Amino acid sequence: MKMALENAQRAKANAYSLGTKCQNEQEKVALTDCLELYQNLVERINATADPQTKCTATDAQTWLSGALTDYETCLAGFVDLGVTGNVMPMLASNFSNLICNSLAINKGYIPRDNTARSREGFPVWVKPGDRKLLQESPPASNANVVVAQDGSGNYRTVGESVAAAAGRRPGGGRFVIYVKAGVYNENVEIGTKLKNIMLVGDGIGNTIITGSKSVGGGTTTFSSATVGVDGDGFIAQGITFRNTAGAANHQAVAMRSGSDLSVFYRCSFEGYQDTLYAYSNRQFYRECEIYGTVDFIFGNAAVVFQNCNIYARNSPSKTNTITAQGRTDPNQNTGISIHDSIITAASDLTGSLGSVRTYLGRPWKQYSRTVIMKTSMDGLIDPAGWLPWDGAFALSTLYYGEFANTGPGASTAGRVNWGGYHVITSAAEASQFTVGNFIAEASMKITLNKNEEEEKDGYSPLPNFEDLTMEQWNAVRHALALSPIDINQKLTGEIPDESGSNSSSSIDYFEDDEEMPAEDQLDRSTRNGRPEETSEAGELQAVDMVNRPDVHGRPSERQKDEPLGVQPTVDVVDRSDDHGRSSEG
């Protein structure tokens, strides 16, 4: 970790020195992203390595996964804009090697038997006070500041209220911004320093934040977001996030969240390609609506969608892909879980179902992981279910799963026969991807220098390494060779009994600390009704689905035989995939 931090700090300093070497505006745009992303990853690694943070092993795995995503996103921005030959090679480093090694080692410290828990359907890390805020009405009664276009609040724009939050917040507590009904045409960034911000509106379709940035318009996928959030503990309720760039402009993000422990409740996300960028860290979406065409739920977060309505729109490319998950290392604890939701056609697609093929997803990265369970799928889903990215790429290393889905599109009889595709038949396996397990915090703390008696009573000086693959063992050996340890210093942690199960049989919904059987939980939630789609469709122009060069957007992928400048040193853990999601076209 120390080596990774030093490497990241050098890379950050190097990135700042490259401004004068940019030859055009596109390189400047991509480098600007990198400066922000390097700052974010340095902060994440610092938090992981700092003993005062007292992070759990799961926290560490989450933040390391996010740091690796930050580094890769920096490079992907240059690919987005087609400028890979000048500045980008100067940013290459062995940072990813060091993070991959750390992920492999830290995985052994994660408890093997996490008892699934959630409260009132929310993750346990959503505090009682925040759950109360989400359920109370009217929202203005708890607001620290009010945004109103007519001047009846403290500010007229969302951006102004966010900028003012740093100076007006009461310590580090929750800061509530009430955004009154209206259409706010602006781009909003909530940085890492602004933690525990809550945006609450007057409901879907009433409070709307809209923008139109896109890769086609000259920004990277990362910076195209109408609203981008990096500050941890973010909550949004009752707001529509929209990007109106239209399908012809390729990647155009409505919401990008890298906020750890973030919650989106009764919100709507509207766009075409790349609508919702679940970028990194732990996220939870409940009773939300997501509209799009190509890869419109994508990113590398550990994210659960519960009781959501997912709408595929009419695509000029005649091919829709709902998800494009971006896991690049087998030890990242990231993935997309869609639970107890509805997948159906938006109003503009219902008359064209025979000419547009819609798939559940495709593998953006080597270890793409997506699970859909207890979800109603209408007949728009193609019988194959899933779409390849590029030939056989990632088909044996991905993890795609379906469990107990219903509806005319849910039959698995005609599904793909890839090595990484799974028809899940046990609740125990499915429970790994529910709120209580997939995005829960671990309670285990790693401490130093426990005494001998404690070790005899259930402590172990070593993590659980018995399940590591050969590649992971290679990473462990490599890291230990790089960083010799003092054999007299004991690293101890409370390790579960080896006889424990790898997954809990309990699944999903719990009231307070009460555990419920899997089958009982899977049917408890009440689905959202299917609201009528908004009338605004944005511009629709023909978009080529396979051939538009831009690695971060997914298909404008570089041609298979075209070099991508200077590549970073090969990772010890094989991560051979620089497939950017091409700007579909």
N, C-alpha and C positions, 0 to 999 in steps of 0.2 A: 504494500500500500504506500509505503514511503517513497519507493521508487516511482510508482505511478503518479503520485502527487508532484514529485520533483519534475518528472517528464511533462506533466500537464502545465506546470508553471512556466517551464521553458518554452513549451509550444505556444502558450498564451502570449508571452513576451515576444516571441518570434512573429506571431500574427500581427501584433501591434506595429511591428517594424516594417511590415510589407505594404502598408498603405501607399507609399510612394512608387511601388513597383506595379501597381494596377495600371493596365493599359487601356481600360475602357470602363464604362459605367456598370456593365454587368459584373465585372470582377469586383468593383467596389461594393456592389449590393451583396454579393456572396460573402465577401470578406467581413462586411458589417455583421452579418449573421454569425460568422465564426467568432468574432470578438465577444458577442453575447453568449454564445454556446460554450466557449472556453471558460468564461467567468462562471457560468452555471456548473460546469463539471468540476471545476476546482472547488467550488463551495460544497458540492456533494461529496467529493472525496475527503475534504476536510472534516465534514460532519461524520463520515464513516470512521475515520481514524481517530477522532477526538474522544478520549475517554469520558469527558464531561457530558458528551451527548447521550451516553448510556443507551446506544441504539441496540436493538435486538439483531440477531442474525438475519431475520427476515428484512428488517430495515436496511441492513447493509447490502443484502442481495438486491433489494429494490433500487437503492441509490447507485450502486455500481452498475446495474443494468442501465439506469438512466444516463450515467456518465458515458458509457460506451455509445449509447444512442446519440448523445450530444456530439461526440467526436465524428461519428459517421454522418450525421446530418450536416455538419460543417462542410465536409467534402462533397456531399450530395448537392449542396446548393450550387456549386460550380458546374456540376453536370446538368442541373436543371436549366441553367442559362447557357449551356454550350461553350463554356470557357474553361477548359481543363488543362490547357497547355502551358500556362505561364505561372500564376501564383499558386495554384493548387498543388503542384509537385513539391513546393517549398514547405507545405504544411504537413507533409508525410512524417510520421514518427512511429515508434514501436509502442505507443501508448495503448493501443488496442490489445497487444500481446499481454501487457502487464495486467490490464483489467480482466482479460479472459482467465488468466492464471488465478487472480484473486477470486473471481466468481467460482472457479472450480474448487478452490480450497474452502471458501466460506460456505459452500453448499453443504459440506459435511457437518457444519454446526447447526443447521436448521433442524428443529425437532421433527421427527418422523411421524408423530401422531398428534397433530393439532386437532383438538376437539372443536368442531364447527360451532361457531356462535355468531348470532347477530341479535339486534334489538329492534323490535317493531319493524322487521324487514330491512333495517339499515345495518351497515357494518358496525362493529362494536366501537370503532374509533369515532363514530359520530356521537358527540357528547349529548347528554340529556338536554342541555340548554339549546343546542343547535337543532335537535329534533323538535323541541318546542317552538323554536322560531319558524321552522318549516311548516308547522301545522297551524300557526296563529294567523289571524286576519283581523283587522287590516294590517298590511305590512308597515305602513307609515308609523304605527304606534311604537315600533322598536327601532326605527331608523336613526342613525347618527346624523346623516345628511339626506336631503331630498333633491332629486334631479327632476326638473320640469321645464319643458320647452317654453311654456307661457310665462316663465318668471316667477311662478308661485312657490318655487323651492329655493334651495341654497345655490344651486348651479343649473345652468341650462344644458350642459353636455355631460355625458358619462365620463369622458376623459378628464374634464375639470375636477369632477368629484374624486376620481382615483388619484389625481395629482395632489389633491388636498388631503387625502387620507393619511399620509405619512405624518403630517403635522397636527392632525386633529384626533388621532386614535388614542384611546385610553390604554396606555401600555401596550401589551401584546395581545389584548383580548379581541373578541369578535368586533368587526367594524361593519355596520350594516348601511348599505347605500340603497335607498328606495328610488327606483326609476319609474316615474309616472308614465301612463300610457302615452304613446307617441312613436313616431318613426325617427330614430336617431341615426343620421347618416355620418358615420365616423368610424375610424379604426382605433381600437383601444388596446393598450398593452399594460398588463399588471405584472410588474417585475418581481424578482425573487425576494426583495426586501419587504414587499407588501404581503404579509401573511395574514391569514384569517379574514380575508375580505369576503363579504356576502353582497351579491347583487340580487335584489328582489324587485320584480316588476308586477304589473297588473294582469299578467296572464298571457298565455300563448296567443299570438296574433294581435295583442293590445300594446305591449311594450316590445318594440322591435329595434334591434341594433343591426344596421346593414352597411355593407361595404362592397367593393367591386374589384379589389386587387386580385391578380392572377399571374401565373407563370407566363401566359400569353401576353400579358400586359407588362412584363419585364421584372417581376419580382420572383423570388424563390418560393417554393411551396411553403416553407417555414414562415416567411414574412408576409404571405398573402392573406393571413388570417384576419377576418373582421375583428375578432377579439382573441387575443393571445394571453394566456395566464401561466405564469411560472411560480408565483408566490404560493407556498403550501397552505393547505387548509381552506381553499377557495370553495364557496358555495354559490350556486345560481338557482333561482326559483322564479318561475312565471315569466320567462323572457324568450323571445324568438331571436336567434342568431342567424343572420342571413348573408349570403354572398351572391350578388346578382351578376357576376361576370359572364355567366352563361357557359354552355358546354363548349363552344368554339374556342374559349380561352384556356381550356385544359384545367390544370390544377388550380383550384380557387377555394380556399378554406373559409368556412363560416366561423368555426371555433377551433382553436388549438389549445389543448391543456397539457402542461407538464407539471401541474400542481399535484404534489403528493397529498393523499388523503382528501381528494376533492369530491364534491357531490353536485350533481345536476338533477334537480327535481322539477318535474312538470315544465320542462323547457322544450323548445323546438329548434331544430338545426336544418336550414334549408340551403341547398346548393345543387351542384351537378357532380363534377368529378372532385373527389377529396373533400366532401362537405365537412366531416367531423374528424379532426386530427387528434385522436387519443394518443398523444405524443409519448409520454413516459410517466412512470410512477403509478401509484394506486388511485383508481378512479371508480366512481359509482354513479350510474345513471338510472333513475327510476321515473316511470310514467312520462317518458319523453317521446318525442316524435323526431325521426330522422328521415330526410328526403335526399335522394341523389340518384346518380347513374353509375359512374365508374368508381370502384374502390371507395365508396363514400363513407365507410367507417374504416379507418386505417390508422396505423401508428404502432408503437411498441410499448404501450402501457400495460399494466395488469389491470384489466377493466371488466366490470360486470354491468350488463344492461338488463334491467329487470322490469317487467311489465311495460315495455316500450312498444311503440308502433313504428315499424320500419317500412318506408314507402319507396319503391323503385319508380323512377320517372321514365318518361319516354326518351330514349337515347338515340341521337343521330347515328351512332355507330352500330345500332341494332344489337348491342351486347351490353348488358348490365352486370356488374360484379359488386356485391354488397360489401364484402370485407376484403382487406389486404393487410394482413398482420405482418409486422416487421421484425420478428425475433431473429437475431443474427448469431446467437451463441446458445448452445443447448442448455447452459446453466442459468440463463436469464429467467427470472420468475415472471415472465410477461405472457400476455395472450389476451384474446377476446372471448368472453363468455356471454352468450345471449340466452336469457332464461325467462320462460313464461311470458313471451312477447308475441307480437303479431307481425308477420311479413306479408305484405300485400302490395297491390299496384296503386300508384297515385292516380288521380283522376285523368291526367293527361296520357296515361299509359293504358287505361282500361280498354280503349278502342283499338289498340295496336298490339295486343298480346300475341297475336299470331306471327308478327314480324319482328318482335324484340325478344331475345333470349336472356333470361335473368338467372344468374348463378349466385350461390351463397358466398362464394369468395374465390380467391386465387392466392398462391403463395408469393408474396412480395419478396420475402427473404428466405434463407436456407432452412431455418427452423420455425417457420410460420406455425402459429398455434391458434386454432379457433374451435370453439365448441358451442353447439346450439342445442338447447334442451327444453322440453316441455313448451315448445313454441308452435303456434298455428301458422302453417305455410299455405298460402293460396296457390292456385294452379299456375301462377306465373313462373314458378321455379322449374328450371330445366330438369328432366329426369336424371341427368348425370350429376346434378347437384353442385359440382365444383369445376372450375376451369383451370387448366394448366397456365403457368406463367410463360414459360419458354421451353417447349419440348418436355424433357424429363427432369428439368431443374426442380429440385427440392421435393420431388414426389415421394421419396423414401425417407426423407428426414423431417418433413412437416408432421404436425399432429392435427388432424381434422376429425372431430367427433360429432355424432348426432345421437340424442337420447330422448326417447319417448315423445317425439314431435307428432303433431296431428295436422289434418287438413289435406287437400288434394295434392299439394306439392311435397308432402312429407315422406312418401314412400321411398325406401332405400333399395328397392329391388333393382333399379336401373342405375344406381350410383357408381361412381368411379371405383376402380379396383386398385388404387395406388397402395403402396406399402404403408404409407402414413395415414391412410383413412381408416376410421374406426366406427362401426356401428356399436355404440355403447349399450350394454344390456344390464349392467348392474348399477344400483343406486350408489353403491360404495365408490365405484369409479367415477360416476357423475358428480359425486359430492366434492371431489377435488376442485371443481370449477364453480362452486357456489360462493355466495357472499361470505359465508362463515369460514371458508377455507382459502379461497383464491386471493382475496384481498384483505385478509385479516392480519392483525399484528401478531407477532410471536411474543410469548412472555418470557422466553429464556434469555438470561443475561450471561454473557461470558465474563468471568472474573479471573484474576491472577492470584497465584500462590495460595490456593486452598490447602488446608493441612491434610495429612495422611488419613486421619480418621474420616474426614468428609469423603475422600476418594473411595474408601472402603464402603461407605454408605450410599453409593450410587453415583458418585462423580467419576468422570473419566478424563484423563489428560489428553485424550485425542477425540476428534470429531468422528461422526459416522462416515467412514470412507468406503464401507463395504459395497455400496451400490455404484461406485464410480466406474465409468467406462475406461477403456485403455487410454483414450485420448485425454480424459480427465486426470488419470494417474500420471500421464506424461507431463501435464501442466503442473501437477503438484510437485513432481520430482524436479522440474525445471525451476520452479519458484523457490524451492528449498535450496537448490544449488546456487541460485542468485543471492539468497538472503540466509546465510548460515545462522542458526539459532543457538543460544546458550542452553545446553542440555540440562543445566541446573535450574533453569527457569521453567516453572510448571505452568502450563496453560490448561485451566480446568473449566469445565462447563457442565451443567446438569444435563446429562444425556438420557433420553428415554430408554426404557428397557428394550433390548434388541428383539424381544418377542412381540413388541407392539406392532400394530398394523400400520401400513403406509398411508392408509386413507380412512377417514371416518365414515361410518355408515350413516351418520346424521347429516342432514342436508337442508340447508337454507333458512327457513324462517323460525325465529325464536322470540318469545316474549321475555324481555330482560335476560336472565341467565338460565331460563328453562330450555332444556334440550328436547327436540321433537324428532320422531322417527322420520326417515327420509320420505317415505311414501306420503305421510301426512303433510309434510311441508310442501311438497312439490305442487300441491293443488290449492294452496291457501290463498294466494293473492288474487285480487280482482283486477281484471285487465281494464286498461283504458278503453273507452269507446273509440271508434275510429273517427276523429274529427274530419271535417271536410278540408280538403287541401286548399291552401291559399291560392288566389287566382294568379299571383305574379309568377310568371314562368321564366323570366329572364330570356336572353337571346339563345336560340337554338340554331346551330349551324352544323353542317356535317363535320364529324370528328373521326379521324381514322383511328381505329381501336388498337392497331398493332405497331405502328411505325413512326413514332415521333420522338426523337432522341432526347431523353432527359432522364437521368437515372433516378432522381428523387421522385419524379412523377412517375408513375409507373408506366408506361411503355415508352415513352420516348426514350427508351432505353438505348444506350449506344448499341451499335451493331455488334454482333457477337465477336467478330474478328478485329474490331477496332480497339486499340490500346487506350486505356484510361489514364494517360499520363504516367507518372511514377507511382507505383502502388506501395502502400505501407508494407513493412516487413511482415512476412507470413506469420500468422498466429500459431502458437503452439497447439491450441485447440483449433482444429480445422474449422475455419469460418469462410470457406471459399465461396463467397457470394457478394458480388458488388452489384447485384441487380437493383437498380433504382427502379422505382415504379415508373414506368414511362408515362409521360404526359400523354396520356392516352390520347390517343387520338386515334 
